[in-house]
Amino acid sequence: MNGVFLLSSLSLINFYKSVKQFKIRCSSLPKTGVAELPLHGGKAPRWLFSRMEKLAAGIVEAVVLELGEDVLLARLSDPFWFQAFSCVLGYDWHSSGTTTVTCGALKSTLDPERHGIFIAGGKGKVSRKAPSEIMTGCDFFNLSSEKSETLVYSSKMSAKVDNTAVQDSYQLYHHVFIFTEKGKWCVIQQGMNPENKYARRYHWLSDSLESFVCEPHNAIIGEKETTRVLDMTSRESDEAQRISVDLLRDSPKKLKNIVKGVKKPGQSSLSDYGLEVKKASLLSTLQMPTWINWNVIRAAYEFQPKNYEEMLGIKGLGPKTVRALALISEVIYGEPPSWKDPVKFSFAVGGKDGVPYPVDRKAMDESIEVLKNGIEEAKVGNKEKLGAIRRLSEFVPPDFEW
């Protein structure tokens, strides 16, 4: 029964006290999105996964028919709804497999012809097939070449941002890109931290996206904050972004001189700065990279990026270069980037005391109502419906005092 959501032996109050309470999205939050989940090995047994597929297809079809494709995308990009949806299907509520198995069930059962939705990507090597699979979906929907290129770009940039612009020690290993025949999309991707054995999930939604490099995520939940996270997507990093672009547009020789030759009190060069900071705890920054790909720097100089998004999209420009430019911005030009983890919550269903943000009860109730109606309207047997409703009630009890 590993992976199955079983809570019948716990009272609801003890349940919320006995686990590290999982955080929900509030509409009052800045639009960023992360979820952290403990890594669990193995995979879902076939008997469970086949039932997840059947129920997932029924619920999704009911939601699409009743509310439309856009609402389904919005719900999938809401970490609270996604978590509840996974539990309803029968999966462990706080496992890293919540993401990979639920998305796998969706991908294997959704029919673009019947549902008007296409899913590309997945876990591990499958995630790298997302661009080609997106093109397959675009051909099916008969989308223009311009729209197809935009969708592929959105998939690549969302992954580049969470691997490079947000440096939180979680390496992406799962990327799913879900889009409709109208060209609207959402992204659910997950990264792994091998040291703390947690996974972190990132949610994106095209409807709420204003910029790929300025707080682009849709919602946020998290187990705990990580210290010294470089977040170049924060509004606090605007000036650091501008300086980073200016540095790459200038001569590579000048940038190399800054890295190797600029003297500061008590240090021989900027390259030594990271080590000194680490020893003396002078600033809460990440260490200066010991190696920079100067071939990429020269390629960026020849390309002359107009803005940070163009800079980030340069092939081969990775986390080390981004971190080096951010550190130069702080040390030499006095414009620090944000070193704060984008995780915003410290208490789950919690926040009932208004810290750090008041719970958006209306949004939460709407999410549960959509899921509940989807279960009731799903074309599955009564046994599956009753089981799903029971798991939903265990996950979010109707009489729980928020």
Backbone hydrogen bonds, N-H to C=O, Kabsch-Sander energy under -0.5 kcal/mol:
donor,donor_aa,acceptor,acceptor_aa,energy
4,V,1,M,-2.2
5,F,90,G,-0.6
6,L,4,V,-1.1
7,L,5,F,-0.5
10,L,7,L,-2.0
15,F,11,S,-2.3
16,Y,12,L,-1.9
17,K,13,I,-1.4
18,S,14,N,-2.6
19,V,15,F,-1.1
21,Q,19,V,-0.8
29,L,26,C,-1.8
32,T,30,P,-1.9
35,A,201,R,-1.8
37,L,199,A,-3.9
39,L,197,K,-2.7
48,L,45,P,-0.6
49,F,45,P,-2.7
50,S,46,R,-2.6
51,R,47,W,-1.0
52,M,48,L,-2.3
53,E,49,F,-2.5
54,K,50,S,-1.7
55,L,51,R,-2.4
56,A,52,M,-2.8
57,A,53,E,-2.4
58,G,54,K,-1.8
59,I,55,L,-2.6
60,V,56,A,-2.6
61,E,57,A,-2.3
62,A,58,G,-2.0
63,V,59,I,-2.5
64,V,60,V,-2.7
65,L,61,E,-2.5
66,E,62,A,-2.1
67,L,63,V,-3.2
68,G,63,V,-1.0
68,G,64,V,-1.1
72,L,68,G,-1.4
73,L,69,E,-2.3
74,A,70,D,-2.1
75,R,71,V,-2.3
76,L,72,L,-2.5
77,S,73,L,-1.7
78,D,75,R,-1.2
82,F,78,D,-2.7
83,Q,79,P,-2.2
84,A,80,F,-2.5
85,F,81,W,-3.0
86,S,82,F,-2.3
87,C,83,Q,-2.0
88,V,84,A,-2.5
89,L,85,F,-1.7
90,G,86,S,-0.7
90,G,87,C,-0.9
91,Y,86,S,-2.1
92,D,3,G,-1.5
95,S,92,D,-1.1
96,S,38,P,-1.8
98,T,95,S,-1.6
99,T,96,S,-1.2
100,T,96,S,-1.0
101,V,97,G,-2.5
102,T,97,G,-0.7
102,T,98,T,-1.0
103,C,99,T,-2.3
104,G,100,T,-1.9
105,A,101,V,-2.4
106,L,102,T,-2.1
107,K,103,C,-2.6
108,S,104,G,-2.0
109,T,105,A,-0.9
109,T,106,L,-0.7
110,L,106,L,-2.6
115,H,111,D,-3.6
116,G,111,D,-0.5
116,G,112,P,-1.4
118,F,179,F,-3.0
120,A,177,F,-2.7
122,G,175,H,-1.6
124,G,173,Y,-3.5
126,V,123,K,-1.6
127,S,124,G,-1.1
128,R,124,G,-0.6
128,R,125,K,-0.9
129,K,126,V,-1.6
130,A,127,S,-1.3
133,E,129,K,-2.5
134,I,130,A,-2.8
135,M,131,P,-1.9
136,T,132,S,-1.6
137,G,133,E,-2.3
138,C,134,I,-2.6
139,D,135,M,-2.2
140,F,136,T,-1.9
141,F,137,G,-2.3
142,N,138,C,-0.6
143,L,138,C,-2.6
148,S,144,S,-2.5
149,E,145,S,-2.4
150,T,146,E,-1.8
151,L,147,K,-2.1
152,V,148,S,-2.2
153,Y,149,E,-2.4
154,S,150,T,-2.3
155,S,151,L,-2.1
156,K,152,V,-2.4
157,M,153,Y,-2.9
158,S,154,S,-2.0
159,A,155,S,-1.5
160,K,156,K,-2.3
161,V,157,M,-2.7
162,D,158,S,-1.7
163,N,159,A,-1.4
164,T,160,K,-2.2
165,A,160,K,-0.8
165,A,161,V,-0.7
166,V,161,V,-2.2
167,Q,165,A,-0.7
167,Q,230,L,-2.8
168,D,166,V,-1.0
171,Q,169,S,-0.6
171,Q,192,M,-2.3
173,Y,190,Q,-2.6
174,H,190,Q,-1.6
175,H,122,G,-2.6
176,V,188,I,-1.7
177,F,120,A,-2.6
178,I,176,V,-0.5
178,I,186,C,-2.7
179,F,118,F,-2.5
180,T,184,K,-2.3
181,E,116,G,-1.1
183,G,180,T,-1.9
186,C,178,I,-2.2
187,V,204,W,-1.4
188,I,176,V,-2.1
189,Q,202,Y,-2.1
190,Q,174,H,-2.2
191,G,200,R,-2.8
192,M,171,Q,-2.5
193,N,198,Y,-2.4
197,K,193,N,-1.3
198,Y,193,N,-0.9
199,A,37,L,-4.7
200,R,191,G,-2.3
201,R,35,A,-5.3
202,Y,189,Q,-3.4
204,W,187,V,-2.2
206,S,185,W,-2.8
208,S,205,L,-1.0
209,L,206,S,-1.1
210,E,208,S,-0.5
214,C,211,S,-0.7
215,E,233,T,-2.5
218,N,203,H,-2.6
221,I,34,V,-5.3
229,V,339,W,-1.3
230,L,167,Q,-1.3
230,L,228,R,-0.5
231,D,229,V,-0.8
231,D,338,S,-2.6
232,M,165,A,-2.8
232,M,230,L,-0.7
234,S,231,D,-1.1
237,S,234,S,-1.9
238,D,235,R,-1.5
241,Q,237,S,-2.6
242,R,238,D,-2.1
243,I,239,E,-2.6
244,S,240,A,-2.1
245,V,241,Q,-2.1
246,D,242,R,-2.3
247,L,243,I,-2.5
248,L,244,S,-1.6
249,R,245,V,-1.9
250,D,246,D,-1.1
255,L,251,S,-1.8
256,K,252,P,-2.5
257,N,253,K,-2.0
258,I,254,K,-1.9
259,V,255,L,-2.2
260,K,256,K,-2.5
261,G,257,N,-2.8
262,V,257,N,-0.7
262,V,258,I,-0.9
264,K,267,Q,-0.6
267,Q,264,K,-2.1
271,S,259,V,-1.1
272,D,269,S,-1.1
273,Y,270,L,-1.4
274,G,270,L,-0.6
276,E,272,D,-2.1
277,V,273,Y,-2.7
278,K,274,G,-2.1
279,K,275,L,-2.0
280,A,276,E,-2.9
281,S,277,V,-2.1
282,L,277,V,-0.6
285,T,283,L,-1.6
294,W,292,I,-1.3
297,I,293,N,-1.6
298,R,294,W,-2.3
299,A,295,N,-2.0
300,A,296,V,-2.6
301,Y,297,I,-2.1
302,E,298,R,-2.1
303,F,299,A,-1.9
304,Q,300,A,-2.3
311,M,307,N,-2.0
312,L,308,Y,-2.9
313,G,309,E,-1.6
314,I,311,M,-1.4
317,L,314,I,-1.8
318,G,316,G,-0.9
322,V,318,G,-2.0
323,R,319,P,-2.7
324,A,320,K,-2.4
325,L,321,T,-2.4
326,A,322,V,-2.0
327,L,323,R,-2.3
328,I,324,A,-2.2
329,S,325,L,-2.1
330,E,326,A,-1.6
331,V,327,L,-3.0
332,I,328,I,-2.1
333,Y,328,I,-1.3
334,G,330,E,-0.7
335,E,329,S,-2.8
338,S,231,D,-0.6
354,G,351,G,-2.3
359,V,351,G,-0.7
361,R,359,V,-1.5
364,M,360,D,-2.1
365,D,361,R,-3.0
366,E,362,K,-2.5
367,S,363,A,-2.1
368,I,364,M,-2.2
369,E,365,D,-2.4
370,V,366,E,-2.4
371,L,367,S,-2.0
372,K,368,I,-2.9
373,N,369,E,-2.7
374,G,370,V,-2.0
375,I,371,L,-2.1
376,E,372,K,-2.2
377,E,373,N,-2.2
378,A,374,G,-1.0
378,A,375,I,-0.6
380,V,378,A,-1.9
385,K,381,G,-2.1
386,L,382,N,-2.8
387,G,383,K,-2.1
388,A,384,E,-2.3
389,I,385,K,-2.7
390,R,386,L,-2.3
391,R,387,G,-2.2
392,L,388,A,-2.2
393,S,389,I,-2.5
394,E,390,R,-2.0
395,F,391,R,-1.8
396,V,392,L,-2.8
400,F,397,P,-1.4
402,W,400,F,-0.9
